Amino acid sequence: MKSRLLGFGAAFLLQGAPPVWTQTGLARLDSLTPAERVTRLADTYVREYRAAYPELALLSGFTLARHDGLSDNSLAALAAWRRSEDQWWKEVSAVDPASLWGRPEWITYGFLHEALRGARETRVCRSELWPVSQLSGWQALFTLLADIQPVGSEEHRSQALARWGRLPRYLERETANLRTGVKLGYTTPRHNVELAVAQLERILALSLEESPFYAPARRDSTPEFRSSWKALLSGEINPAVRRYVAYLRSEYLGQARRDIAISAHPRGRDCYQVSFRAITSLNRSPRETFSRGQERVAKNEREMGELGRKELGTEDVATLLKRVDTDTANRFRSREEMLAFTETVVARAKAALPRWFGRLPKAPATVRPHPDFLGADAPDQYNAPAQDGSRPGVYLINLNQPEKKLRSRTEVTAFHELYPGHHLQIALAQEQPATHPISQLVGTTAFAEGWGRYAESLAEEMGLYTTTYARIARRSWPAHGMVVDPGLHLFGWTRDSAIRYVRNGGWPEAESLVDRVVVWPGQLTAYDTGALELMALREQAQRELGERFDIREFHDRVLANGAITLPMLRQIIEHWIAEKKRS
């Protein structure tokens, strides 16, 4: 799972109201060419975003001049930001994208147009009023932030203390937003609130030096700074966290909704439809997605049966999945063994890349353990490298309860997250000189996660899987998300029925996956919606180009522009096919 920092965007709002465009500013835009207008608008968006969401900009890989700001998550700041979005939308909608085709600004337009459209459409979800989450709650964001908060100089130490000194007020506004949500009928489901509370209580149970929020002090050797940080953590931050947890326990839990489907919210069905469109960039109904997912699951099961018949002596899918899950040879004995295995898998994949890709990223990637407080079921995730090269791409792997983790699934996930998956994809996009910086802030989830899923399949072509179990595992889960996500949110599935479906699909951490679907409506459809489009485009290119098809060139074209919309990708690949046929 790629860490989608913009998933925090609805809840982590502006520090101070951004400037709303004036009529004088609009007149200046009128004098520009379409390409200049798009670039100016994108420049403005990035500049205002970096000022308004400084911690998210840092986590997205930007190099910033200062590191003392923190987003204003008040509803008033959100209203101001939305006024700016509306004005930018008006301006970008006046540009004819056809006039930009063939230029870098066509890509910039696509990022900006899609970001603004998605943000405006998904306002109906009112996600700022129910931000409690075990996945994207503030505690997850600030854990990541603590790991990269700049220290090491007097200026950076002072700025770190200033930023984190603002966290108590941030939590007060968070609580106020939740109270407004309760009044208006928007709450996080009760079980997910309990999961978030458990995470926070695990943090509070740690000593100051063990807290994930102590990370800036651990990375700085100055005794005075460590003393100041301990005082801030013990005297201000932890008490604020306790007050927040007390509110969740004493008030919010009793008011949290029992119905886990987003359709239980006011206009919840509308929320799901626009969320799905924003996540996939496709105008497709959830029902059609549900049906496509069922068809793909059936195809994958046929492939598993054939693989099992040839190599394991049975074509019964349930028997195969049980064998994958219960064979002790497919388990780990220790955290150290699991980490070493993953590092070996990553190194093997990296070494195989040159035969399949013409362009390779310069930025390195590393594997690190997941913070333990997130729990045994927290999903692995990838975080992008810093733009200035000061920080590598990081694959956070959950080493809790290694004896319950499958080697086969660990292989599949490593290929998804690093090579040839997210790190290859994202680092290449960052290093593309013609790409506008807006591509670091926004993008299409179905492209990003679709590439990760495609990478799982590509890894088999590359000869990277070491066991039949792994080749079964990489077929067992795909496309189930296209079914369970709309099933749960729109078609009346209960949590138990969703868990049963997920477990029957070969996903061992079924409960945690369903809990993720509950607080992230539509997101699980992105993986295979995107992967199926990538596979269809590759098949089209191979069919039309025959011997002229070059897999390295195809991959380079797909990854040349970052996480663009799927319709944009199709237009680019079909243009490339036509060019190759003419040459």
Secondary structure by P-SEA (a helix, b strand, c coil): ccccccccccccccccccccccaaaaaaaaaccaaaaaaaaaaaaaaaaaaacaaaaaaaccccccccccccccaaaaaaaaaaaaaaaaaaaacccccccccaaaaaaaaaaaaaaaaaaacccccccccccccccaaaaaaaaaaccccccaaaaaaaaaaaaaaaaaaaaaaaaaaaaaaacccccaaaaaaaaaaaaaaaaccccccccaaaaaacccaaaaaaaaaaaaccaaaaaaaaaaaaaaccccccccccccccccaaaaaaaaaaaaaccccccaaaaaaaaaaaaaaaaaaaaaaaaaccccccaaaaaaaaacccccccccaaaaaaaaaaaaaaaaaaccccccccccbbbbbbbcccccccccccccccccccccccbbbbbbccccccccaaaaaaaaaacccccaaaaaaaaaacccccccccccccaaaaaaaaaaaaaaaaaacccccaaaaaaaaccccccccaaaaaccccccaaaaaaaaaaacccaaaaaaaaaaacccccaaaaaaaaaaaaaaaaaaaaacccccaaaaaaaaaccccccaaaaaaaaaaaaaaaaac
